[in-house]
Every structure is written in structure tokens, then in C-alpha cells.
Amino acid sequence: MPNVDLHCHSTASDGLLAPAEVARRAAANGVELLALTDHDDIAGLPAARATAEAMGMAFVSGVEISIEWEGLQIHVVGLNFDPADGALNAGLEGIRSGRVDRARRMAAELEKIGIGGAFDGAMRHAENPNLISRAHFARYLVEAKVCKDVRSVFESYLVPGRPGYVDHRWASVADCVQWINGAGGIAVVAHPARYKLSTGALRRFLGEFKDLGGQAIEVVSGSHSLDDVGVFSRLAREFGFLASRGSDFHGPQESYVDLGMLGYLPDGLKPVWESF
């Protein structure tokens, strides 16, 4: 099986490395097919593609879109689409436009518990201010010595039920899948084990996703355990989903695994890249 990594991030959203550096690191790690999947933005694709092709590595367009389902934020990766598609670009612009307002509300919540300067601090870590995210707040809180590392910040402050988390209206499942499919791409549920869904709710979501035109699910993810891989392998077979593999790499020392350094898909699954 080829070494494929179809989920990673650059400074175009909340990654630590520039798009070209992500592509160089992937190639150095033996990745044979890469997709850069920045959050709600595709500005990094040209530089990543040019570097990948110069290094002899195959590359497909990617993006990770934030959606809302039954009050929960879920991520959907779009792969192998036309980056010039008008509807997709308009949809992504709509999602991005609300991020700064959310960041100000997050900073206000953190201020209430005695953590000041969070908005300006997070902005210093965001190369694109319109794509400020929880990861940028997490880096500031580590810098301010509130927590020892980014993962601890998320667990203590930036997930639902914690003092720095605020709700936000993201795209719907239907809109997201329509944008990706309309641009000729494939919609993939990102790191499904990370969502706080009961078994019944997860099955409802996957059924709705499939009915709306979603075609794939990440079976192997940097944040998935071996048990998770088994669970989502079975669900991929049951729902007829293509199977994807992605590290969700954000940067050295800040990610579950490095680019390309994760397990392979189990036997009996149809890899999503075979349909590109």
C-alpha cells in the first residue's frame, strides 16, 4: 500500500509550517501522495502543489471544512476538487468571516476567569487573521505558561463545557457536501473518533452524511487508536464508505504523529485515493 497522507495543515490555517515546508517534510518522510487540508481555506494549495511536484510526490487538493450537526462541531475533509470552483470558494469565505468574532468572544470568556490578553496573543500566532482558531489560542496559553502544552489547553479550556469555549454557527452538512461534490471532489468525515457522539448518534450522522452524498471516512487518523481503526473499518464496510488515511499533522512536537508516519489501512477496505 502506498504511503498516503490526506490530512495535514500549514500556516494557511493553524499549522506551524508554511505550505511548501509541509510538502518538503512529507516527501522527506516517504509520503507518495499528499493532500494539504487547511481549515476552511485553500490559499496554501498552489505552493504545496508546486513543491510536491518538484520533489516527485503526487498531490491532490484538500480542505477541512467546519460543519455543525445537532449542535456539535464536526469536520469534513474535501479531496481532489477544483480549487477554482466558485460555490466552494464562496462557502469557505462565508465560514471564515465569522472566525474573528468568535475569537473575540473566546477572549472575553477567558478574561472572565483571569486570563487576559488572549485575543492579541492568539492573533500573534495567526498568519492569516481571518483564520484565527482555537489552536492559536492554545499556543498563546502555552506561551503565557497557563498550560504546559497545546493538548492540555484544549482539555482544560477550549472544548465544550470548558471556560474558553464558545459556540459558533458553522456550515451545514448538506451545504458542505454540496460544495465539495459540486467542485468534483470527495467528502470525507475527518477523525470520527474525536467527536463526543453516542453510538446511535454516530450512526445517524453517518447515515445522513451518506444520504447527502458523502463518500468516505477517515479510518486511519493520527488521533485514532488501534481500537478506533477497528471500529471505523467496520463502519466503513457497513455504510459502503471509501477509507481514508491522514495524520492531521499541524507541526513538529504538536501533533499525534508526523506526516506519513501512521498505520496503514486494514485489508478489505477500498482506499479513497483509488477513485481520484
VODO-678439 format. One record per residue (C-alpha): x, z, y; residue in three letters. Coordinates in nm, 3 decimals. Layout:
N
(node (X,Z,Y),ALA)
...
***
This chain:
276
(node (0.000,0.000,0.000),MET)
(node (0.140,-0.088,0.343),PRO)
(node (0.230,0.184,0.591),ASN)
(node (-0.060,0.154,0.835),VAL)
(node (-0.132,0.384,1.130),ASP)
(node (-0.459,0.308,1.307),LEU)
(node (-0.498,0.613,1.531),HIS)
(node (-0.248,0.725,1.796),CYS)
(node (-0.224,0.793,2.168),HIS)
(node (0.003,0.718,2.463),SER)
(node (0.033,0.821,2.827),THR)
(node (-0.250,0.577,2.897),ALA)
(node (-0.471,0.870,2.792),SER)
(node (-0.342,1.206,2.666),ASP)
(node (-0.029,1.114,2.470),GLY)
(node (0.323,1.214,2.569),LEU)
(node (0.496,0.878,2.515),LEU)
(node (0.445,0.550,2.702),ALA)
(node (0.270,0.274,2.504),PRO)
(node (0.592,0.083,2.440),ALA)
(node (0.764,0.403,2.323),GLU)
(node (0.479,0.472,2.081),VAL)
(node (0.525,0.126,1.931),ALA)
(node (0.903,0.169,1.904),ARG)
(node (0.865,0.507,1.736),ARG)
(node (0.609,0.368,1.491),ALA)
(node (0.838,0.081,1.396),ALA)
(node (1.132,0.320,1.353),ALA)
(node (0.916,0.529,1.119),ASN)
(node (0.841,0.229,0.900),GLY)
(node (0.488,0.154,1.021),VAL)
(node (0.393,-0.203,0.933),GLU)
(node (0.057,-0.223,1.113),LEU)
(node (-0.025,-0.019,1.424),LEU)
(node (-0.327,0.033,1.647),ALA)
(node (-0.293,0.222,1.975),LEU)
(node (-0.622,0.410,2.024),THR)
(node (-0.616,0.582,2.361),ASP)
(node (-0.921,0.779,2.470),HIS)
(node (-1.179,0.562,2.648),ASP)
(node (-0.912,0.327,2.785),ASP)
(node (-0.728,0.015,2.672),ILE)
(node (-0.474,-0.017,2.954),ALA)
(node (-0.184,0.059,2.719),GLY)
(node (-0.259,-0.220,2.473),LEU)
(node (-0.055,-0.506,2.631),PRO)
(node (0.270,-0.309,2.647),ALA)
(node (0.224,-0.165,2.299),ALA)
(node (0.143,-0.506,2.153),ARG)
(node (0.440,-0.676,2.320),ALA)
(node (0.681,-0.413,2.190),THR)
(node (0.530,-0.413,1.841),ALA)
(node (0.554,-0.789,1.811),GLU)
(node (0.909,-0.791,1.945),ALA)
(node (1.001,-0.547,1.668),MET)
(node (0.826,-0.746,1.395),GLY)
(node (0.541,-0.498,1.350),MET)
(node (0.181,-0.613,1.324),ALA)
(node (-0.055,-0.478,1.589),PHE)
(node (-0.432,-0.466,1.645),VAL)
(node (-0.624,-0.350,1.949),SER)
(node (-0.769,0.000,1.936),GLY)
(node (-0.955,0.261,2.139),VAL)
(node (-1.102,0.606,2.071),GLU)
(node (-1.445,0.643,2.229),ILE)
(node (-1.606,0.978,2.307),SER)
(node (-1.969,0.998,2.198),ILE)
(node (-2.237,1.264,2.184),GLU)
(node (-2.460,1.325,1.881),TRP)
(node (-2.710,1.611,1.870),GLU)
(node (-2.517,1.795,2.140),GLY)
(node (-2.181,1.760,1.965),LEU)
(node (-1.886,1.552,2.086),GLN)
(node (-1.766,1.310,1.819),ILE)
(node (-1.501,1.038,1.841),HIS)
(node (-1.531,0.682,1.717),VAL)
(node (-1.229,0.454,1.689),VAL)
(node (-1.275,0.086,1.763),GLY)
(node (-1.032,-0.152,1.592),LEU)
(node (-0.940,-0.520,1.616),ASN)
(node (-1.173,-0.606,1.905),PHE)
(node (-1.135,-0.842,2.200),ASP)
(node (-0.986,-0.629,2.482),PRO)
(node (-1.130,-0.870,2.741),ALA)
(node (-1.491,-0.811,2.636),ASP)
(node (-1.699,-0.733,2.945),GLY)
(node (-1.955,-0.499,2.790),ALA)
(node (-1.687,-0.290,2.618),LEU)
(node (-1.485,-0.256,2.938),ASN)
(node (-1.793,-0.163,3.141),ALA)
(node (-1.887,0.100,2.884),GLY)
(node (-1.541,0.253,2.885),LEU)
(node (-1.538,0.262,3.266),GLU)
(node (-1.866,0.450,3.260),GLY)
(node (-1.723,0.715,3.028),ILE)
(node (-1.407,0.754,3.234),ARG)
(node (-1.597,0.802,3.558),SER)
(node (-1.722,1.145,3.451),GLY)
(node (-1.391,1.295,3.342),ARG)
(node (-1.271,1.423,3.681),VAL)
(node (-1.598,1.604,3.745),ASP)
(node (-1.576,1.765,3.401),ARG)
(node (-1.217,1.870,3.475),ALA)
(node (-1.322,2.045,3.795),ARG)
(node (-1.594,2.233,3.606),ARG)
(node (-1.343,2.333,3.336),MET)
(node (-1.105,2.465,3.601),ALA)
(node (-1.387,2.665,3.760),ALA)
(node (-1.468,2.826,3.424),GLU)
(node (-1.104,2.917,3.369),LEU)
(node (-1.088,3.059,3.723),GLU)
(node (-1.370,3.298,3.631),LYS)
(node (-1.150,3.461,3.365),ILE)
(node (-0.845,3.482,3.587),GLY)
(node (-0.664,3.158,3.508),ILE)
(node (-0.604,2.991,3.843),GLY)
(node (-0.460,2.653,3.940),GLY)
(node (-0.581,2.482,3.623),ALA)
(node (-0.718,2.166,3.786),PHE)
(node (-0.400,2.086,3.979),ASP)
(node (-0.188,2.195,3.685),GLY)
(node (-0.372,1.970,3.442),ALA)
(node (-0.357,1.681,3.687),MET)
(node (0.023,1.705,3.693),ARG)
(node (0.020,1.626,3.322),HIS)
(node (-0.219,1.329,3.350),ALA)
(node (-0.050,0.998,3.419),GLU)
(node (-0.395,0.845,3.480),ASN)
(node (-0.605,1.099,3.677),PRO)
(node (-0.927,0.926,3.572),ASN)
(node (-0.846,1.011,3.211),LEU)
(node (-0.777,1.381,3.257),ILE)
(node (-0.867,1.557,2.934),SER)
(node (-0.862,1.891,2.756),ARG)
(node (-0.512,1.808,2.630),ALA)
(node (-0.381,1.805,2.987),HIS)
(node (-0.536,2.147,3.049),PHE)
(node (-0.381,2.269,2.725),ALA)
(node (-0.035,2.158,2.835),ARG)
(node (-0.076,2.336,3.167),TYR)
(node (-0.185,2.659,2.997),LEU)
(node (0.122,2.645,2.773),VAL)
(node (0.338,2.577,3.079),GLU)
(node (0.177,2.878,3.251),ALA)
(node (0.250,3.088,2.940),LYS)
(node (-0.117,3.163,2.880),VAL)
(node (-0.071,3.047,2.518),CYS)
(node (0.229,2.968,2.302),LYS)
(node (0.126,2.612,2.209),ASP)
(node (-0.138,2.347,2.261),VAL)
(node (-0.323,2.424,1.938),ARG)
(node (-0.361,2.789,2.040),SER)
(node (-0.504,2.684,2.378),VAL)
(node (-0.774,2.474,2.214),PHE)
(node (-0.867,2.751,1.974),GLU)
(node (-0.888,3.016,2.247),SER)
(node (-1.020,2.826,2.549),TYR)
(node (-1.119,2.462,2.507),LEU)
(node (-1.366,2.433,2.219),VAL)
(node (-1.741,2.507,2.225),PRO)
(node (-1.809,2.876,2.267),GLY)
(node (-1.477,2.943,2.442),ARG)
(node (-1.447,3.022,2.815),PRO)
(node (-1.285,2.697,2.931),GLY)
(node (-1.518,2.456,2.754),TYR)
(node (-1.792,2.270,2.941),VAL)
(node (-2.049,2.024,2.816),ASP)
(node (-2.033,1.662,2.920),HIS)
(node (-2.257,1.361,2.872),ARG)
(node (-2.071,1.104,2.663),TRP)
(node (-2.183,0.769,2.523),ALA)
(node (-2.450,0.747,2.255),SER)
(node (-2.370,0.641,1.900),VAL)
(node (-2.578,0.327,1.947),ALA)
(node (-2.402,0.221,2.268),ASP)
(node (-2.055,0.289,2.129),CYS)
(node (-2.107,0.093,1.809),VAL)
(node (-2.273,-0.192,2.000),GLN)
(node (-1.976,-0.218,2.240),TRP)
(node (-1.725,-0.232,1.954),ILE)
(node (-1.924,-0.472,1.736),ASN)
(node (-2.009,-0.690,2.034),GLY)
(node (-1.638,-0.727,2.105),ALA)
(node (-1.579,-0.840,1.747),GLY)
(node (-1.431,-0.511,1.630),GLY)
(node (-1.493,-0.248,1.365),ILE)
(node (-1.629,0.101,1.444),ALA)
(node (-1.463,0.389,1.256),VAL)
(node (-1.558,0.759,1.251),VAL)
(node (-1.244,0.943,1.364),ALA)
(node (-1.112,1.255,1.180),HIS)
(node (-1.455,1.352,1.043),PRO)
(node (-1.339,1.686,0.901),ALA)
(node (-1.283,1.824,1.251),ARG)
(node (-1.649,1.834,1.352),TYR)
(node (-1.849,2.153,1.311),LYS)
(node (-2.124,1.986,1.109),LEU)
(node (-2.313,2.122,0.812),SER)
(node (-2.317,1.903,0.503),THR)
(node (-2.670,1.791,0.584),GLY)
(node (-2.591,1.714,0.948),ALA)
(node (-2.279,1.522,0.850),LEU)
(node (-2.477,1.308,0.609),ARG)
(node (-2.741,1.243,0.877),ARG)
(node (-2.475,1.138,1.123),PHE)
(node (-2.302,0.907,0.876),LEU)
(node (-2.635,0.750,0.782),GLY)
(node (-2.723,0.688,1.146),GLU)
(node (-2.375,0.554,1.217),PHE)
(node (-2.404,0.308,0.929),LYS)
(node (-2.758,0.202,1.022),ASP)
(node (-2.638,0.122,1.375),LEU)
(node (-2.356,-0.099,1.248),GLY)
(node (-2.066,0.142,1.193),GLY)
(node (-1.845,0.016,0.913),GLN)
(node (-1.564,0.260,0.843),ALA)
(node (-1.444,0.620,0.831),ILE)
(node (-1.101,0.782,0.857),GLU)
(node (-1.030,0.919,0.512),VAL)
(node (-0.664,1.000,0.573),VAL)
(node (-0.601,1.167,0.908),SER)
(node (-0.320,1.381,1.041),GLY)
(node (-0.565,1.672,1.061),SER)
(node (-0.716,1.626,0.712),HIS)
(node (-0.619,1.845,0.418),SER)
(node (-0.599,1.710,0.064),LEU)
(node (-0.945,1.856,0.003),ASP)
(node (-1.076,1.674,0.312),ASP)
(node (-0.932,1.348,0.182),VAL)
(node (-1.122,1.400,-0.144),GLY)
(node (-1.448,1.478,0.035),VAL)
(node (-1.433,1.177,0.264),PHE)
(node (-1.316,0.946,-0.011),SER)
(node (-1.638,1.030,-0.196),ARG)
(node (-1.848,0.984,0.116),LEU)
(node (-1.681,0.651,0.193),ALA)
(node (-1.774,0.526,-0.153),ARG)
(node (-2.127,0.664,-0.132),GLU)
(node (-2.204,0.514,0.209),PHE)
(node (-2.011,0.192,0.148),GLY)
(node (-1.765,0.254,0.432),PHE)
(node (-1.428,0.090,0.468),LEU)
(node (-1.149,0.351,0.466),ALA)
(node (-0.902,0.402,0.749),SER)
(node (-0.573,0.588,0.788),ARG)
(node (-0.437,0.730,1.113),GLY)
(node (-0.203,1.005,1.225),SER)
(node (-0.377,1.088,1.556),ASP)
(node (-0.025,1.117,1.696),PHE)
(node (-0.002,1.244,2.056),HIS)
(node (0.367,1.327,2.080),GLY)
(node (0.663,1.498,1.915),PRO)
(node (0.605,1.867,1.840),GLN)
(node (0.240,1.834,1.948),GLU)
(node (0.083,1.651,1.656),SER)
(node (-0.013,1.732,1.300),TYR)
(node (0.212,1.456,1.167),VAL)
(node (0.437,1.187,1.311),ASP)
(node (0.347,0.819,1.327),LEU)
(node (0.319,0.671,0.978),GLY)
(node (0.416,0.999,0.811),MET)
(node (0.092,1.081,0.631),LEU)
(node (-0.056,1.033,0.287),GLY)
(node (-0.189,0.705,0.158),TYR)
(node (-0.547,0.615,0.082),LEU)
(node (-0.668,0.718,-0.265),PRO)
(node (-0.731,0.444,-0.519),ASP)
(node (-1.070,0.279,-0.533),GLY)
(node (-1.129,0.257,-0.157),LEU)
(node (-1.139,-0.063,0.047),LYS)
(node (-0.891,-0.035,0.334),PRO)
(node (-1.034,-0.125,0.673),VAL)
(node (-0.732,-0.342,0.755),TRP)
(node (-0.818,-0.585,0.477),GLU)
(node (-1.112,-0.700,0.691),SER)
(node (-0.908,-0.775,1.005),PHE)
***
